[in-house]
Amino acid sequence: MTLNVGIVSAGAMGTAIAQIISPNCDNIYLYARRKEVCDNINDTGYNFHYYPNTELHKNISAVNELEDLKSMDVLFLCIPSSIMREISSKLNKIVSKECIFVNTSKGLEKGTNKRMSEIIEEETNRPPIVLSGPNIASEMAKNNFSATTIAGFNKHDLEIVEKLLSTDRFKVNANNDVIGTEWCGTIKNVMAISQGLCEGMELNANARLAVFTMSFNEIKDLIEILGGERDTVDDYCGFGDMVTASMLNVSRNHTLGKLYGQRIVIDEKATGVLFEGKNTTEILKGICEEVNFNSLTVNFVYDVLINGKTPVEAFDELWTQM
């Protein structure tokens, strides 16, 4: 495909996506906020900060200014939800009106409770494509077999992004359920914390999987209430991502839950590590109350992380109500 593609963030996921799409487009521009990261990539052909043993494809170049992305046909936004509005607004003044935005961030904006696609559309006046799945960046960077879901309202944009991402090793399912796809990626963060809590408490496998099953069914009900489609939860963005985040030690949110389950409280400001699920839990608790939906999973996580209940006390309440 004759495309120039920009990726905002030279972090783990941004670099992994660059590697995936490199055979399918002409030039890829990987934006790095820190100049030393940019120079390192261009000088050596490696992103030593994330993948010191993986050589980047030759058509990947690093840039240090957002203005360097002005000629892009497609832009992947691999940034934290906390800065999505700011960066989307800046990019809208730089790129053409035809540029397709693709969002990989999974979270909600604090204060507005809006999904990332809603923020991007507000700031750019174009509906983005949403990418969400059981994607482990380190596996993608190594070109391991992987799969994902993309969703969008614009058929033309959806087809372009599907072709851009699809390879013999990277499988892509496309749908039109932006709401359901995005909520799957958001709610799974809370589910990952709940399973981490169970593991940290050293609960037996049967109990953990019973909670997982209950949570999975709850998510179907909640997503339908929020305007998404139940069947979307069965796709890569739903079941696949939920299993990955909840059962494997690759999720920060799972790790956060595991630590809380061991009665270890993390100072996020001191560590500088962002746990998207904690913010999501607070917002989702309010949303559940607004739509009159009693989520045992959200209540469990909220009681431990926000209300300060002991994991044992919160789990006993959860188990009694299941």
Order of alpha helices (4+ residues) and beta strands (2+ residues): beta-alpha-beta-alpha-beta-beta-beta-beta-alpha-beta-alpha-beta-alpha-beta-alpha-beta-alpha-alpha-alpha-alpha-alpha-alpha-alpha-alpha
